[in-house]
Amino acid sequence: MNKARKVLRSAQRRAHASKRNTLTEKIMQASQNDSKLFHKLVNGQRKCNNNLTDTMVFKGIEESDPELMMSGWKDYFENLYKLDNLNNNQNFCTEKLRVIEVQNKIIEELETERNIEIDNTNVLEVQEVIKALKTGKSPGPDGLSAEHFKLMPEELLTYIVQIVNLIFKDKDLPQETKEGVVSPVHKSGKDKLHPENYRGITVTNTFSTLIEGILKDRLEPKLLKVQSKLQRGFTEKTSSLNTAFIVSAAADFYKEIIEELILLTLDAQKAFDKLHHEILFNKMYHDGIVGNMWLLLRNMYRNVTVKVKWNNSISDKFTQEIGVRQGAKLSTVLYKRYNNNILEALERSNIGARIGNINVVAPTCADDIAILASKEHEVQALLDIVNDMTNKDFVAINPAKSEIVPLTKVQQQLNVYLGDKKIDEKNEVKHLGLIRTIKNKVNIEDRLKVARRTIYAMLGPGLSARKGMSPIVSARLWQTYALPRSLYGIEVLNYTKSDITKLERLQLQICRQIQGLPKRVASAANYCLLGIEPIQSTVDRLLLNFFGGIIQDNTSIEYRIIERQLVMSKQTANTFISRLETALSKYKLPKTSRTAISQTN
């Protein structure tokens, strides 16, 4: 018996080693020839073999039978997307909703009578949208993927244009294109047993994506004109780091003037899933989206049906009565419009944080709203405004997941309430992937741990003993996966020379290990053999790229902050502009940041 076990274990080890070696060879070949396959293989290796749990808890009952689990998921999403559950919430302002519903009926009758037609599409517009479709994605419920449209004969393009124009004329989509398949995606770090800890990502028909792409390109320029400057999410040439930069700049400014600054992060419950259609389209109309375009958008969200996909099984379809589908082209545009009123109300309040005369009261990235204020009573007043606006918009803020942290020294304990629920004060808060504390500095030790964990998870402990993997490929894994995680957001944080030195030491250690080199080998030789740049050079590049993005829009809040720092900041201060000027002078670049700013005006 023992001998048989040894033989079995030996066979298992050989099979595992063979599989690992085959994967290693594929990764090495793909690293030189096929970048897309390289990332696919690496990501496949990084993912857990079983991302799904065998057990779920629905309504307090534990289910492990696949059919009962699928039924539980269907009931969960069907209940989540029910309009009655939203309308019957006593915390929301139902009186305003009734007024909006009456307005929308009048608007619909008026616009139907006026019949302001949507401009017809053409071959060039459709081609541009098809070109922008992402490949390598799952096909929609109709079985068609982006590749079908990209590789189809040109003769079919004319028919697609005709179909789109018929849809514009009819002001509605065929029912088949309103179908979607929602897949629960687990939120990292949350309990897998509870459905509330999953995000529903919807895959729609590719033709529906094509229609939404055309509409998005037409609507976005109009809606951007009324979008709050504090909203930086899902906006061209911006990212969450733009929002993080505003928070960092505010903290630096308030430390400089020796004033208190408080950060409050707000968590909206199921923000995309519980968006009220009546309120949304009423807002769209008042933003100037009128005529048949308004009627088409309204009809697109009528009789929407979805199915739930879980563990390769698909449920029966049901109606989605509220919310916008996460993963759909138009969803981000519509959601930004939905919460725009909240940001406008906070700006109009004329309280909260300012950098000089620049209003930075609520730096926002999509549904992640943060409030900045210098006094506790200001935070409370702003939170009362948010509470009032969200009640009118049927949005629920979760006080248990909302957090408050001082970014400068605060004399007393903070007591802030959302309704009758107290917001917890923390020593540190994770906001947009960055740790915020009273020091407003880089959490360097955590970043070093993340880098080590990432590279060791991919290459195994020791690194130097890794068999079969080329040092060049190992270095690419470090640069592509481990290093970006350790440097994320560093360009908008106050790093020190000591922070850079610690990161540099770690990178040198990793590079020596994957090459099997002794410690006495010079750093320059260590880097040259692998073609890796020093950490300081990488940080400088991130800094310059971020600055280059900011100066593309001279109306943005970030641009105005940099303008002010150029004039007002001390050269010895550890601000973004001082770090930028140091990088520019180091590389003897001909244009200083002052010149770049002046040329964009």
VMD Tcl script that draws the C-alpha trace (Angstrom):
set ca {
  {0.00 0.00 0.00}
  {2.77 2.44 0.98}
  {4.68 1.57 -2.19}
  {1.60 2.28 -4.31}
  {1.19 5.66 -2.60}
  {4.81 6.55 -3.35}
  {4.35 5.60 -6.99}
  {1.17 7.70 -7.18}
  {2.80 10.75 -5.55}
  {5.79 10.39 -7.85}
  {3.53 10.28 -10.90}
  {1.62 13.33 -9.64}
  {4.86 15.28 -9.14}
  {6.06 14.38 -12.63}
  {2.73 15.39 -14.17}
  {2.75 18.67 -12.25}
  {6.36 19.37 -13.27}
  {5.57 18.56 -16.90}
  {2.57 20.89 -16.87}
  {4.63 23.65 -15.25}
  {7.46 23.26 -17.75}
  {5.03 23.34 -20.67}
  {3.46 26.52 -19.33}
  {6.89 28.06 -18.77}
  {7.90 27.30 -22.36}
  {4.68 28.83 -23.69}
  {5.18 31.97 -21.59}
  {8.79 32.32 -22.78}
  {7.82 31.93 -26.44}
  {4.86 34.29 -26.14}
  {6.99 36.94 -24.40}
  {8.92 37.42 -27.63}
  {6.25 36.84 -30.27}
  {2.74 37.42 -28.91}
  {2.22 40.01 -26.19}
  {-1.50 39.27 -25.88}
  {-0.93 35.53 -25.40}
  {1.85 36.30 -22.91}
  {-0.50 38.26 -20.66}
  {-3.24 35.65 -21.07}
  {-0.95 32.81 -19.97}
  {0.44 34.77 -17.03}
  {-2.99 35.88 -15.86}
  {-4.22 32.30 -16.16}
  {-1.36 31.18 -13.92}
  {-2.06 33.92 -11.38}
  {-5.77 33.18 -11.05}
  {-7.05 30.66 -8.58}
  {-8.14 27.42 -10.21}
  {-11.56 27.71 -8.61}
  {-12.84 31.25 -8.36}
  {-16.34 30.01 -7.56}
  {-17.49 28.85 -4.17}
  {-19.30 25.54 -3.71}
  {-21.63 27.11 -1.16}
  {-23.65 30.32 -1.08}
  {-25.89 31.88 1.56}
  {-29.16 33.28 0.21}
  {-31.58 34.94 2.65}
  {-29.75 33.31 5.56}
  {-30.03 29.79 4.11}
  {-26.89 27.96 3.05}
  {-27.16 26.33 -0.37}
  {-24.72 23.90 -1.98}
  {-26.92 22.24 -4.59}
  {-26.06 23.74 -8.03}
  {-29.71 24.13 -9.04}
  {-30.65 25.79 -5.75}
  {-27.62 28.09 -6.01}
  {-28.64 29.13 -9.51}
  {-32.19 29.74 -8.29}
  {-30.78 31.79 -5.41}
  {-28.73 33.94 -7.78}
  {-31.74 34.52 -10.03}
  {-33.91 35.55 -7.08}
  {-31.16 37.83 -5.76}
  {-30.70 39.78 -9.00}
  {-34.41 39.80 -9.79}
  {-35.06 41.33 -6.38}
  {-32.15 43.77 -6.81}
  {-33.55 45.05 -10.12}
  {-37.17 45.44 -8.92}
  {-38.64 48.93 -9.15}
  {-41.11 48.41 -6.29}
  {-38.30 47.78 -3.80}
  {-36.85 51.18 -4.69}
  {-40.16 53.08 -4.80}
  {-41.35 51.67 -1.47}
  {-38.24 52.76 0.45}
  {-39.56 55.20 3.08}
  {-36.21 56.99 3.32}
  {-36.55 58.41 -0.18}
  {-38.51 61.45 -1.35}
  {-41.47 59.88 -3.14}
  {-43.26 63.21 -3.61}
  {-40.56 64.48 -5.96}
  {-40.65 61.18 -7.84}
  {-44.37 61.57 -8.51}
  {-43.75 65.05 -9.94}
  {-40.96 63.68 -12.15}
  {-43.18 60.86 -13.42}
  {-45.86 63.38 -14.43}
  {-43.22 65.55 -16.12}
  {-41.84 62.59 -18.05}
  {-45.30 61.66 -19.37}
  {-45.79 65.22 -20.60}
  {-42.28 65.27 -22.11}
  {-42.91 61.97 -23.90}
  {-46.17 63.20 -25.40}
  {-44.61 66.52 -26.38}
  {-41.52 65.02 -28.01}
  {-43.55 62.35 -29.81}
  {-45.66 65.10 -31.32}
  {-42.65 67.29 -32.20}
  {-40.82 64.30 -33.76}
  {-37.34 65.89 -33.88}
  {-35.49 63.17 -35.78}
  {-32.11 61.72 -34.91}
  {-29.43 62.41 -37.51}
  {-28.84 59.31 -39.63}
  {-25.61 57.44 -39.18}
  {-23.24 56.67 -42.05}
  {-20.59 54.14 -43.01}
  {-17.70 56.15 -41.55}
  {-19.38 56.57 -38.14}
  {-20.24 52.87 -37.92}
  {-16.73 51.89 -39.01}
  {-15.19 54.03 -36.25}
  {-17.40 52.42 -33.60}
  {-16.65 48.89 -34.88}
  {-12.95 49.72 -34.86}
  {-13.22 50.69 -31.18}
  {-14.91 47.40 -30.16}
  {-12.70 45.36 -27.84}
  {-11.63 41.95 -29.10}
  {-11.02 38.81 -27.11}
  {-14.22 39.30 -25.10}
  {-17.07 36.89 -24.47}
  {-19.80 36.89 -27.14}
  {-23.21 38.25 -26.21}
  {-26.43 36.24 -25.83}
  {-26.75 36.22 -29.63}
  {-23.42 34.39 -29.97}
  {-21.78 37.24 -31.90}
  {-18.49 38.79 -30.81}
  {-16.60 41.92 -31.84}
  {-14.50 39.82 -34.21}
  {-17.59 39.01 -36.30}
  {-18.11 42.70 -36.99}
  {-14.44 43.53 -37.49}
  {-13.88 40.70 -39.99}
  {-17.21 40.78 -41.81}
  {-17.34 41.53 -45.58}
  {-17.59 45.23 -46.37}
  {-20.83 44.60 -48.25}
  {-22.61 43.96 -44.93}
  {-21.67 47.38 -43.59}
  {-24.31 49.09 -45.73}
  {-27.03 46.84 -44.29}
  {-25.89 47.57 -40.73}
  {-26.08 51.31 -41.42}
  {-29.63 50.85 -42.74}
  {-30.66 48.84 -39.67}
  {-29.23 51.47 -37.30}
  {-31.09 54.23 -39.13}
  {-34.33 52.24 -38.90}
  {-33.79 51.97 -35.14}
  {-33.28 55.74 -34.97}
  {-36.52 56.20 -36.92}
  {-38.49 53.77 -34.74}
  {-36.97 55.25 -31.55}
  {-36.56 51.78 -30.02}
  {-34.38 48.67 -30.15}
  {-35.59 45.20 -31.14}
  {-36.38 43.19 -28.02}
  {-33.61 40.68 -28.78}
  {-30.96 43.40 -28.47}
  {-32.20 44.35 -25.00}
  {-31.17 41.00 -23.57}
  {-28.09 40.55 -21.43}
  {-26.30 37.94 -19.34}
  {-25.18 39.08 -15.88}
  {-22.25 37.28 -14.23}
  {-21.56 37.73 -10.51}
  {-17.93 38.83 -10.05}
  {-16.52 38.55 -6.54}
  {-15.26 41.73 -4.89}
  {-11.71 41.17 -3.71}
  {-11.32 40.76 0.03}
  {-15.02 40.13 0.70}
  {-16.75 36.97 1.96}
  {-17.54 34.73 -1.03}
  {-20.57 33.17 0.64}
  {-22.82 36.22 0.43}
  {-24.23 37.53 -2.88}
  {-23.98 41.16 -1.68}
  {-20.21 40.83 -2.04}
  {-20.45 40.27 -5.80}
  {-20.68 42.79 -8.61}
  {-23.02 42.00 -11.49}
  {-21.22 42.47 -14.82}
  {-23.53 42.28 -17.83}
  {-22.57 41.01 -21.28}
  {-24.90 42.47 -23.90}
  {-25.42 41.69 -27.57}
  {-22.59 43.07 -29.69}
  {-25.07 44.83 -31.95}
  {-26.47 46.57 -28.87}
  {-22.91 47.59 -27.99}
  {-22.55 49.01 -31.50}
  {-25.71 51.12 -31.10}
  {-24.63 52.33 -27.66}
  {-21.19 53.21 -29.03}
  {-22.76 55.49 -31.66}
  {-25.02 57.13 -29.07}
  {-22.19 57.55 -26.58}
  {-20.02 59.37 -29.11}
  {-22.91 61.74 -29.82}
  {-24.06 62.30 -26.23}
  {-20.75 62.64 -24.43}
  {-19.69 66.03 -25.90}
  {-23.04 67.54 -24.85}
  {-23.00 66.08 -21.34}
  {-19.35 66.96 -20.71}
  {-20.30 70.64 -20.96}
  {-22.56 70.31 -17.90}
  {-20.44 67.74 -16.05}
  {-18.95 68.97 -12.79}
  {-15.21 69.62 -12.92}
  {-14.94 67.59 -9.73}
  {-15.99 64.42 -11.61}
  {-12.85 62.80 -13.04}
  {-14.09 59.24 -13.55}
  {-14.82 57.77 -16.99}
  {-13.64 60.99 -18.63}
  {-11.27 61.06 -21.58}
  {-7.58 61.62 -20.72}
  {-8.22 61.30 -16.97}
  {-8.10 58.50 -14.42}
  {-8.64 57.93 -10.72}
  {-5.18 59.42 -10.16}
  {-6.51 62.81 -11.23}
  {-8.94 62.64 -8.32}
  {-6.18 61.42 -6.01}
  {-3.97 64.33 -7.11}
  {-6.64 66.83 -6.00}
  {-6.80 65.19 -2.55}
  {-2.99 65.24 -2.20}
  {-2.73 68.86 -3.33}
  {-5.42 69.89 -0.83}
  {-3.60 68.11 2.00}
  {-0.31 69.82 1.07}
  {-2.00 73.23 0.94}
  {-3.73 72.90 4.31}
  {-0.52 71.72 5.96}
  {1.27 74.72 4.50}
  {-1.28 77.17 5.95}
  {-1.47 75.12 9.19}
  {-5.19 74.43 8.96}
  {-7.23 71.32 9.65}
  {-8.33 69.17 6.70}
  {-10.74 66.25 6.94}
  {-11.42 63.59 4.29}
  {-14.76 61.80 4.22}
  {-15.26 58.93 1.76}
  {-18.83 57.93 0.88}
  {-20.05 54.50 -0.18}
  {-23.16 54.39 -2.37}
  {-24.96 51.05 -2.11}
  {-25.17 49.29 -5.49}
  {-24.85 52.66 -7.24}
  {-25.13 51.36 -10.82}
  {-27.69 48.66 -10.04}
  {-30.27 50.87 -8.29}
  {-30.36 53.89 -10.56}
  {-33.96 55.09 -11.07}
  {-34.82 55.44 -14.77}
  {-37.51 58.09 -14.32}
  {-35.12 60.37 -12.44}
  {-32.28 59.71 -14.90}
  {-34.18 60.61 -18.06}
  {-35.75 63.64 -16.41}
  {-32.23 64.91 -15.71}
  {-31.13 64.10 -19.24}
  {-33.99 66.15 -20.67}
  {-33.07 69.18 -18.57}
  {-29.49 68.80 -19.81}
  {-30.63 69.33 -23.39}
  {-31.04 65.71 -24.56}
  {-34.38 66.18 -26.32}
  {-36.39 65.02 -29.32}
  {-36.30 61.47 -30.63}
  {-32.90 60.96 -29.01}
  {-34.53 61.26 -25.58}
  {-37.34 58.93 -26.64}
  {-34.87 56.35 -27.95}
  {-32.83 56.37 -24.73}
  {-35.97 56.02 -22.65}
  {-37.25 53.12 -24.76}
  {-33.86 51.39 -24.67}
  {-34.30 50.90 -20.92}
  {-37.85 49.61 -21.15}
  {-38.45 45.85 -21.06}
  {-34.75 45.09 -20.57}
  {-34.26 41.40 -19.76}
  {-31.31 39.57 -18.23}
  {-30.24 36.06 -17.38}
  {-27.78 35.06 -14.66}
  {-24.71 32.99 -15.51}
  {-23.09 31.01 -12.71}
  {-20.72 28.06 -12.98}
  {-21.50 27.60 -16.71}
  {-25.24 27.45 -16.05}
  {-27.71 30.12 -17.18}
  {-30.99 30.99 -15.48}
  {-34.33 31.88 -17.03}
  {-34.63 35.51 -18.09}
  {-36.34 38.19 -16.03}
  {-36.93 41.94 -16.35}
  {-34.43 44.52 -15.13}
  {-36.60 47.45 -14.05}
  {-33.92 49.73 -12.57}
  {-30.20 50.37 -12.87}
  {-27.75 50.63 -15.73}
  {-25.88 47.54 -16.86}
  {-22.27 47.48 -15.69}
  {-20.21 46.62 -18.74}
  {-22.51 48.35 -21.25}
  {-21.15 51.24 -23.33}
  {-23.63 53.90 -22.21}
  {-23.68 53.01 -18.51}
  {-20.80 55.23 -17.42}
  {-22.13 58.26 -19.32}
  {-25.60 57.82 -17.83}
  {-24.34 57.25 -14.30}
  {-22.12 60.34 -14.32}
  {-25.14 62.37 -15.32}
  {-27.18 60.81 -12.52}
  {-24.89 61.88 -9.66}
  {-23.90 65.22 -11.20}
  {-26.56 67.10 -9.20}
  {-24.93 66.04 -5.94}
  {-21.58 67.53 -6.98}
  {-23.24 70.72 -8.22}
  {-25.06 71.14 -4.89}
  {-21.81 70.69 -2.95}
  {-20.07 73.27 -5.13}
  {-22.92 75.78 -4.73}
  {-22.80 75.45 -0.94}
  {-19.64 77.58 -0.91}
  {-18.27 75.63 2.04}
  {-15.64 72.93 2.21}
  {-12.02 72.78 1.10}
  {-10.41 75.28 -1.24}
  {-6.89 75.60 -2.58}
  {-6.74 79.37 -2.75}
  {-9.80 80.20 -4.85}
  {-10.08 76.68 -6.34}
  {-13.07 74.71 -5.05}
  {-12.03 71.12 -4.22}
  {-14.91 70.25 -1.90}
  {-15.76 66.87 -3.49}
  {-13.13 65.22 -5.72}
  {-15.00 62.34 -7.37}
  {-14.23 59.34 -9.54}
  {-17.45 57.82 -10.93}
  {-19.41 56.68 -7.84}
  {-16.52 57.27 -5.40}
  {-17.39 60.63 -3.84}
  {-15.04 62.16 -1.28}
  {-15.70 65.27 0.80}
  {-12.91 67.63 1.87}
  {-13.49 70.26 4.55}
  {-11.45 72.02 7.21}
  {-13.90 71.86 10.13}
  {-16.17 69.24 11.64}
  {-19.27 71.43 11.27}
  {-18.46 71.94 7.58}
  {-18.20 68.20 7.03}
  {-21.54 67.73 8.77}
  {-23.19 70.45 6.67}
  {-21.86 68.94 3.45}
  {-22.96 65.48 4.53}
  {-26.46 66.83 5.20}
  {-26.52 68.19 1.63}
  {-25.47 64.79 0.29}
  {-28.12 63.07 2.40}
  {-30.82 65.41 1.10}
  {-29.76 65.06 -2.55}
  {-29.40 61.28 -2.43}
  {-32.84 60.91 -0.85}
  {-34.30 62.85 -3.76}
  {-32.35 60.72 -6.25}
  {-33.24 57.40 -4.52}
  {-29.56 56.67 -3.77}
  {-28.63 54.99 -0.49}
  {-25.34 55.92 1.20}
  {-24.01 53.18 3.47}
  {-22.79 54.83 6.72}
  {-21.09 51.62 7.85}
  {-18.79 51.65 4.80}
  {-18.30 55.44 4.71}
  {-15.20 56.58 6.60}
  {-13.62 59.78 7.86}
  {-9.92 60.50 8.40}
  {-7.99 63.69 9.27}
  {-5.35 64.58 6.67}
  {-3.78 67.18 8.96}
  {-3.69 67.46 12.73}
  {-7.18 67.78 14.20}
  {-7.64 68.92 17.78}
  {-10.72 66.89 18.72}
  {-12.44 63.61 17.95}
  {-14.70 63.86 14.92}
  {-18.43 63.28 15.39}
  {-20.19 63.31 12.03}
  {-23.57 61.70 11.30}
  {-25.41 60.54 8.21}
  {-28.98 60.84 9.43}
  {-28.78 59.25 12.87}
  {-25.83 56.95 12.02}
  {-22.33 57.99 13.09}
  {-19.51 57.83 10.53}
  {-16.50 55.98 11.91}
  {-13.26 57.92 12.27}
  {-10.18 56.00 11.08}
  {-6.43 56.46 11.35}
  {-6.12 55.55 7.68}
  {-8.52 55.15 4.77}
  {-8.04 53.41 1.43}
  {-9.34 55.82 -1.20}
  {-9.05 55.01 -4.92}
  {-6.43 52.38 -4.15}
  {-4.21 54.73 -2.11}
  {-3.78 54.74 1.65}
  {-4.62 58.15 3.14}
  {-3.28 59.09 6.58}
  {-2.51 62.23 8.50}
  {1.07 62.12 7.14}
  {-0.02 62.15 3.46}
  {3.04 60.09 2.52}
  {3.79 56.88 0.64}
  {3.09 53.71 2.64}
  {6.45 52.34 1.54}
  {6.60 49.21 3.71}
  {3.23 48.00 2.42}
  {4.35 48.62 -1.16}
  {7.52 46.60 -0.65}
  {5.46 43.70 0.71}
  {3.08 43.86 -2.26}
  {5.97 43.76 -4.74}
  {7.58 40.77 -3.01}
  {4.32 38.85 -2.74}
  {3.49 39.44 -6.39}
  {6.82 38.33 -7.84}
  {7.20 35.38 -5.46}
  {3.68 34.21 -6.32}
  {4.59 34.22 -10.01}
  {8.15 32.88 -9.91}
  {8.25 31.00 -6.65}
  {10.30 31.63 -3.48}
  {14.02 32.17 -3.89}
  {13.79 33.32 -7.52}
  {17.42 32.40 -8.17}
  {16.53 28.70 -8.13}
  {13.74 29.08 -10.67}
  {14.22 26.44 -13.35}
  {13.48 26.90 -17.01}
  {12.43 30.56 -16.91}
  {14.62 32.96 -18.85}
  {15.91 35.93 -16.78}
  {14.61 38.23 -19.52}
  {11.09 36.81 -19.14}
  {11.34 36.93 -15.34}
  {12.39 40.57 -15.58}
  {9.42 41.29 -17.82}
  {7.09 39.72 -15.26}
  {8.62 41.98 -12.62}
  {8.20 45.09 -14.77}
  {4.70 44.21 -15.98}
  {3.02 42.89 -12.83}
  {5.00 43.45 -9.62}
  {6.56 46.88 -10.13}
  {3.36 48.72 -11.20}
  {1.61 47.49 -8.05}
  {4.38 48.84 -5.83}
  {4.50 52.20 -7.64}
  {0.77 52.76 -8.16}
  {-0.12 56.41 -7.56}
  {3.35 57.39 -6.38}
  {3.38 60.36 -8.77}
  {0.59 62.07 -6.81}
  {1.96 61.28 -3.33}
  {4.74 62.86 -1.30}
  {7.58 60.37 -1.62}
  {11.04 60.91 -0.16}
  {14.56 59.92 -1.20}
  {14.42 57.22 1.47}
  {11.28 55.74 -0.14}
  {12.94 55.59 -3.56}
  {16.09 54.06 -2.05}
  {14.10 51.25 -0.42}
  {12.31 50.46 -3.67}
  {15.61 50.58 -5.56}
  {17.20 48.09 -3.16}
  {14.32 45.68 -3.62}
  {14.50 45.90 -7.42}
  {18.27 45.33 -7.40}
  {17.79 42.31 -5.14}
  {15.14 40.84 -7.45}
  {17.26 41.45 -10.55}
  {20.31 39.79 -8.98}
  {18.29 36.79 -7.88}
  {16.66 36.10 -11.23}
  {20.08 36.34 -12.93}
  {21.93 34.40 -10.23}
  {24.42 37.25 -9.76}
  {26.39 37.95 -6.57}
  {25.73 41.08 -4.52}
  {29.04 42.68 -5.51}
  {27.94 43.11 -9.15}
  {27.51 46.80 -9.98}
  {23.98 48.15 -10.20}
  {24.56 49.49 -13.71}
  {25.65 46.07 -14.99}
  {22.75 44.42 -13.17}
  {20.23 46.67 -14.90}
  {21.91 46.73 -18.33}
  {21.87 42.95 -18.67}
  {18.09 42.92 -18.27}
  {17.29 46.27 -19.87}
  {15.59 47.56 -16.71}
  {15.64 51.23 -15.71}
  {16.28 52.40 -12.11}
  {13.30 53.10 -9.87}
  {13.96 56.84 -9.83}
  {13.84 56.93 -13.64}
  {10.54 55.04 -13.62}
  {9.06 57.44 -11.07}
  {10.27 60.45 -13.07}
  {8.66 59.02 -16.20}
  {5.35 58.51 -14.35}
  {5.57 62.07 -13.07}
  {6.21 63.56 -16.51}
  {3.49 61.46 -18.16}
  {0.96 62.53 -15.53}
  {1.91 66.20 -16.00}
  {1.61 65.79 -19.76}
  {-1.93 64.52 -19.33}
  {-2.95 67.39 -17.06}
  {-1.80 70.18 -19.38}
  {-4.02 68.81 -22.18}
  {-7.02 70.45 -20.51}
  {-6.45 73.97 -19.24}
  {-9.98 74.13 -17.79}
  {-9.49 71.25 -15.34}
  {-9.07 71.66 -11.59}
  {-5.71 69.85 -11.73}
  {-4.41 72.36 -14.26}
  {-5.46 75.29 -12.09}
  {-3.79 73.68 -9.06}
  {-0.50 73.34 -10.93}
  {-0.76 76.93 -12.13}
  {-1.16 78.06 -8.54}
  {1.71 75.90 -7.29}
  {3.99 77.44 -9.91}
  {3.29 80.89 -8.53}
  {2.75 80.29 -4.81}
  {4.70 77.20 -3.72}
  {8.10 77.44 -2.13}
  {10.91 75.76 -4.05}
  {11.88 73.79 -0.94}
  {8.36 72.40 -0.46}
  {7.71 68.74 -1.28}
  {4.91 69.47 -3.76}
  {4.06 67.99 -7.12}
  {5.44 70.98 -9.00}
  {8.75 70.99 -7.09}
  {9.25 67.27 -7.82}
  {8.37 67.92 -11.46}
  {10.86 70.79 -11.78}
  {13.56 68.57 -10.28}
  {12.86 65.84 -12.84}
  {12.89 68.31 -15.74}
  {16.21 69.83 -14.72}
  {17.72 66.39 -14.11}
  {17.14 65.34 -17.72}
  {17.96 68.82 -19.10}
  {14.64 69.03 -20.90}
  {14.34 72.23 -22.93}
  {10.85 73.16 -21.74}
  {10.16 73.78 -18.08}
  {6.72 73.19 -16.63}
  {6.23 76.97 -16.59}
  {6.82 77.09 -20.35}
  {4.46 74.18 -20.96}
  {1.72 75.84 -18.89}
  {2.15 79.18 -20.65}
  {1.98 77.56 -24.10}
  {-1.38 75.94 -23.37}
  {-2.98 79.25 -22.39}
}
mol new
graphics top color blue
foreach p $ca { graphics top sphere $p radius 0.5 }
foreach p [lrange $ca 0 end-1] q [lrange $ca 1 end] { graphics top cylinder $p $q radius 0.2 }
display resetview
